[in-house]
Amino acid sequence: MEEMTSRERVLATFEHEPTDKVPVHHIGFSGKVASMILGREAYVGGGIQQWREAKALWEGEEAHQEYLKRSLQDAFEVAKATDQDILRLHYWRLSEKPTKKIDEHTFLYGDPNKEWRIRRFYPPSELFEVSDQYPPRDMGASTYFKSFESLEKHISEREEWLENYRPKAEDFAETRHLTETFGKEHVVRIHGGSIGIGVSTPVIWLKALVAKPDLVARHFDIQAEVAVRQMRGFAEAGVKLLFGGGVDFATNDGPVYSPRAFRELVLPRMQKITEACHKYGMYFLISSDGNLWPVADNLFGKSGVDGYYEIDRRAGMDLRKLRERFPDLVLVAGNISSHTLSMGTREEVIAETLSCLREAKRSGGIIVGASNYLVGNTPEENLTAMIKTIRDHR
């Protein structure tokens, strides 16, 4: 077959047509692993990128613009160095300027005399986490919910905000820049259309699923309506694949929703988002780590979604089983486990990677890749083994 561009390869996969070789996309890389790939410090990663942005914002507008430019360039170079067909060009952000620099790793945000929080960077984990705050969390900081009344207040405020929410073309200027700059040869990974509550959600939301499902339904209605109103803007900005979901709602033991709650509360809103996405000629993808089989028929079937990414092999989400049960679902970045990459042997990495490539060739509709972040303790030989195996056998 004549050689395809990355964009042609990905879109052919979503159109269930043959490709010249197996398409590739990895969920993401820690700063340490990205630096390993490029052979120099790479502005890629999770909390480490938030810390870098805090430093840049503290140093001034010129430093911040340089941070943004370098982050974009490094993300592109990492994707190209790992032969990816879908580009992840954005990693973690924290665009709020700090109020005070405490030390090299620590910044204060907010009003020191009223409401504040301190974030500290931890190099071994590459996390930039809140280490202290006022008011303390257990005294009712505004971003946490402690009662059904607080949920009701929050939802009512969001409903009032939604009445006047009308996305504008300028809201999608950055997305348009990315698709125009990189989208001729590749598909750019753009996020939108998230709906749901996740495993890290405050417990009150989980209680509301059972005791106050009407409140949760209103919350999901807002999320769905925001997504629907944004669809035209995404499409006009050149988006073809919209990476939705965005909320990890399952562990290895299963989803936070019962099958009934998912069917009654989540499914109708997800169908609404999917229909709007299709109206503008885009494909809609969802994601979550964990075991999704208890809700799979609704999530992957009745919802109408086109793709599923972050496919968690260790939680039982097997590529072949998924393909046999959902023949039209495109499977993206899954079944090469970040656990195997960080904790397994080189031989185990090669075997797992080969199994994914073989299944992609056997059944089609699969974009091979690591199913979650490659964490900082990933051995270089394992990283190299995965990249080389894909390069040699795709």
Protein Blocks (a to p, Z undefined) as FASTA:
>chain_A
ZZddfklmmmmmmnopacfbdcdddfbdcfklmmmmnopacdedjklmmmmmmmmmmnoj
klmmmmmmmmmmmmmmmmmmnopabdcfbdcddfbccfbdfblmbccedjfklcgcdddd
dfknopacdfbdcddfknopakbcfbfklmmmmmmmmmmmmmmgccdfklmmmmmmmmmm
mmmmmccdddehiacddfklcfklmmmmmmmmmlmmmmmmmmmmmmmmmmmmmmmnopab
dcehjiacbdfkbcfbdfklmmmmmmmmmmmmmmmmmmnopacddddedjfklmmmmmmm
mnopabdehiafknopafklmmmmmmmbccehehiafklmmmmcfklmmmmmmmmmmmmm
mngoiacddfbdcdfklcfklmmmmmmmmmmmZZ
